[in-house]
């Protein structure tokens, strides 16, 4: 019988040199031919995370003021505001978030609950912006002007005020000028309406980010919102020019979700970001914990998608 010799069976280091697979090669070989959604999703998420995390977010020389708005409820405005803002702040980029929704979910998600005065007092002239802006405990480069339920009555209280659509703009611009703080981004989280609060946000902003929930009625109301934005631009704020849409709650497993994404991109090709946010339970878990995905689970596919969106937003000037 022939003697078994290990050295006859194992290639030498010289023979193997240059022949080892890296992690991506192995994953592609294992999953690349897998027709299951789990395998393809895992491969997609792994490769996307590697690509996104290898990039840096472009810094802004000027302060970019962005309203996050959609008159429809439940489309992810607060979630978008929280996770986009924290994705920028995680890079050390100075960010101010103004919570203009009376539900105050953005404030609580960023760890800032109103104690005393908030944005309601600012808009009613009872306080200056510098008195209410507070640092978020999540990131030192993130600050918040918190909201409260009192804000829900502001439309009645300001009904007779002159130039009531520009109250927030005056307060914000005065604060930016006098405080000496150099924010690169100011995000304004809006209530689900087209009322006075949203009008104030649009009048104060130079850009708009519209979260679009990927569901059957996704396109319903978008034309009305865009007409409103255009009216504000024509009548109150000629600087309001950059409009962006982000597809939210995308279920990659369903044909319907893919078709809706295609329909929105076809209808608004220049407005829709190439990045999209997947529908994952991790997003809801972060919200339930009162945190952003950036702090709760920065490696999750949704957190990676938000960072990818920030890279794209930073390039859109």
Secondary structure, DSSP 8 states (H G I E B T S, - for coil): -----HHHHS--HHHHTT----HHHHHHHHHTT--SHHHHHHHHHHHHHHHHHTS-----SS-EEEEE--SSTTSSHHHHHHHHHHHHHTTT--EEEEEE-TT-HHHHHTT----S--HHHHHTTSS-HHHHEEE-SS-TTEEEE---GGGGGHHHHTTT-TTGGGHHHHHHHHHHHHH----SEEEEEE-SSSSHHHHHHHHH-SEEEEEEE-STTTTTTHHHHHHHHHHHHHHT-TT--EEEEEEEEE-TT-HHHHHHHHHHHHHTTTTEEEEEEE--HHHHHHHHTT--HHHH-TTSHHHHHHHHHHHHHHH--
